[in-house]
Amino acid sequence: MGNSFQIGKINIGLKERFFVIAGPCVIENRSLCLEIAKELVKIESRTGASIIFKASFDKANRTSIDSFRGPGLQKGLAVLEHVRQETNLPILTDVHEASQAAPVAQVVDCLQIPAFLCRQTDLLVACAKTQKPVNVKKGQFLSPDEMKNAVGKIRAAGNNRILLTERGTFFGYNRLVNDMTSIAAMQSLDCPVVFDATHSTQRPGGLGGASAGRREQAPLLARAATAAGANGLFMEVHPNPEKALCDAECMLPLDQVESIIRICQSIFTTIRSQDELTG
């Protein structure tokens, strides 16, 4: 075990340093993305944490037909390319269709498979064939052990640059729970595991025409997941979450991000030191 690879300038692997994926849920406009990314650069400089910028050009699985989805592929990729040029942060974004994989890979550093699509063979294979790192979010309907099938599809397509993200498991209607033992279970597949601290607080469809959430629980879950051995954290952030056009109930205020990172870095360092002493 111990396969390592890079996302942009960041080394990713089971034995590598702590890292964070952060950004708005969806590209609302270029200026907002740039504002968030520039603040993340400052946080990276102050904390020493490695940060990957995340934003989606399309949210194809919104609850309502009337929900804001984003600017689309062409305009969205132009925004992400601009953010990358202005900040030098590595970029991650969602891919919903196999045909999107190749053009997206020309711009971003990591392709992400949304949780609801983690079993879609054609999508997994198309992303794998770009040879860019692929982050697969574990479906809320799957056990961690079942993620071996998604990993197997990507590896069969010739790509071993794989991250897995835990984002909660369905528990009845409109509720997610988190099983922290899933982190070690998925790491046993020789893949670094990210914990999605904000989507894990989601209440899918909880508002009827949109998902509800409990963002105040995200810092607690982030700390718990880091203590359970997660290699990195995923956080959707916004300067004014209440006015966000997507996942407003879940996203963290941008001004809380640095303190969460500092605390989790400290936990990560302690856990890693213990592992080295005992292992």
Disulfide bonds with the S-S distance in Angstrom:
none
